[in-house]
Structures are given as C-alpha cells and as structure tokens.
C-alpha cells in the first residue's frame, strides 16, 4: 500500500456507532475523488481480523481497514470519541484529529483541498 506523498485519513469507527455508519459513504466518496488522499479505517473494538473484515463489509466500507491500531506511530492517544479521524500529512506527520462525523466538504476544508468537481 503506497502512502508516500499522500495525505492519510485514519478513521476510527465501530459497528455500533450510528454517526460512524452515516460517515462511511462520505469517506468512500472522498477517497475515490482524491488521488492524493488515502483513507484507512480502524475498528475501535479489539476484534479478530476476520470479524473486522465482516463488519467493514456489512457497513459498506470501501477503503482499507487496518487490523492494528496505528495511533502510537504518531505518538497520539487512542481517540475517546467516535468517529474520529487523524489527518496525517504527506510527510507522515500527524496534523490534526477531526472529531465527529465528517462530510466531503469538511474533509476538503480540513485538508485545504478544493472540492472535487462533479
């Protein structure tokens, strides 16, 4: 999975989190529309990889889902509120944590990107 030069959005979600479920289509579309952005999912619940994959499929997640929590990679605490999304710059440094459900517009604004033309 090539990440160099891309902005990473590391999204924490859980199957029981209603705002997470509402946010997933926005994240799917945002990832598809921005070549310089890679969305990665992290299931908040410590579950076996197979169960995480099944939940992701049920929720319609189209972006890669990590089995291990990468928060320590950026010296960040694990989010306490869901959904939360880490913004990691192209230099692989943590930039921000977005708390609450995001939309394509709020993501574009947070990343200082122009909205994708439809």
C-alpha positions as CSV (number, residue, x, y, z in Angstrom):
1,X,0.0,0.0,0.0
2,X,1.8,3.1,-1.3
3,X,1.4,6.1,1.0
4,X,4.3,8.4,0.2
5,X,3.2,11.8,-0.8
6,X,-0.4,11.2,0.1
7,X,-2.4,12.6,2.9
8,X,-3.7,9.9,5.2
9,X,-7.1,10.0,6.9
10,X,-7.1,7.4,9.6
11,X,-10.7,6.9,10.6
12,X,-11.8,5.2,13.8
13,X,-15.2,3.6,13.6
14,X,-17.3,0.9,15.3
15,X,-20.3,-1.0,14.0
16,X,-22.4,0.2,16.9
17,X,-21.7,3.9,16.2
18,X,-24.5,5.5,14.3
19,X,-22.6,8.6,13.3
20,X,-19.8,6.3,12.0
21,X,-22.3,4.5,9.8
22,X,-23.5,7.8,8.4
23,X,-20.0,9.0,7.7
24,X,-18.8,5.9,5.8
25,X,-20.4,6.8,2.4
26,X,-18.8,10.3,2.7
27,X,-15.3,8.7,3.3
28,X,-15.8,6.2,0.5
29,X,-16.6,9.0,-2.0
30,X,-13.9,11.3,-0.7
31,X,-11.3,8.6,-1.1
32,X,-12.5,7.8,-4.6
33,X,-12.4,11.5,-5.7
34,X,-9.0,12.5,-4.3
35,X,-5.9,10.7,-5.7
36,X,-3.7,12.4,-3.2
37,X,-5.6,11.1,-0.2
38,X,-5.6,7.6,1.3
39,X,-8.4,6.8,3.8
40,X,-7.6,4.0,6.3
41,X,-10.1,2.6,8.7
42,X,-9.5,1.3,12.3
43,X,-12.2,-0.6,14.1
44,X,-12.4,0.8,17.6
45,X,-13.3,-2.6,19.1
46,X,-10.4,-5.1,19.5
47,X,-11.8,-7.9,17.4
48,X,-10.2,-10.7,15.3
49,X,-9.3,-9.6,11.8
50,X,-12.0,-11.8,10.2
51,X,-14.7,-10.2,12.3
52,X,-13.4,-6.7,11.5
53,X,-13.5,-7.5,7.8
54,X,-17.1,-8.8,8.1
55,X,-18.2,-5.7,9.9
56,X,-16.5,-3.5,7.3
57,X,-18.2,-5.3,4.5
58,X,-21.6,-5.0,6.2
59,X,-21.1,-1.3,6.7
60,X,-20.1,-0.8,3.0
61,X,-16.5,0.3,3.8
62,X,-14.6,0.5,0.5
63,X,-11.3,1.8,1.9
64,X,-8.6,-0.4,3.5
65,X,-9.2,-1.3,7.2
66,X,-6.2,-1.9,9.4
67,X,-6.2,-4.8,12.0
68,X,-3.8,-3.0,14.3
69,X,-4.3,0.5,15.8
70,X,-1.6,2.8,14.4
71,X,-2.1,5.7,16.9
72,X,1.3,5.1,18.6
73,X,3.0,5.6,15.2
74,X,2.2,9.3,15.5
75,X,2.6,9.5,19.3
76,X,-1.2,10.1,19.6
77,X,-3.6,8.7,22.2
78,X,-6.3,6.4,21.0
79,X,-9.4,8.6,20.3
80,X,-12.1,8.5,23.0
81,X,-14.9,9.8,20.8
82,X,-16.2,8.1,17.7
83,X,-16.0,8.8,14.9
84,X,-12.6,10.4,15.0
85,X,-10.2,10.8,12.1
86,X,-6.4,11.5,12.3
87,X,-5.1,13.7,9.5
88,X,-1.5,12.7,8.6
89,X,0.4,14.9,6.2
90,X,2.3,13.7,3.1
91,X,5.4,13.9,5.4
92,X,3.9,11.2,7.6
93,X,3.4,13.6,10.5
94,X,0.2,14.0,12.5
95,X,-1.6,17.2,11.6
96,X,-5.0,17.2,13.3
97,X,-7.7,15.0,14.8
98,X,-11.2,15.6,13.4
99,X,-13.9,14.6,15.9
100,X,-17.4,13.7,14.9
101,X,-18.8,12.7,11.5
102,X,-17.2,14.4,8.5
103,X,-18.6,15.2,5.1
104,X,-16.7,15.7,1.8
105,X,-16.9,19.5,2.4
106,X,-15.5,19.3,6.0
107,X,-12.7,17.0,4.9
108,X,-11.8,19.1,1.9
109,X,-11.7,22.2,4.2
110,X,-9.6,20.4,6.9
111,X,-7.1,19.3,4.2
112,X,-7.2,22.6,2.4
113,X,-8.3,20.9,-0.8
114,X,-10.6,22.2,-3.5
115,X,-13.9,20.3,-3.5
116,X,-13.9,17.7,-6.3
117,X,-15.8,18.8,-9.3
118,X,-18.9,16.7,-10.1
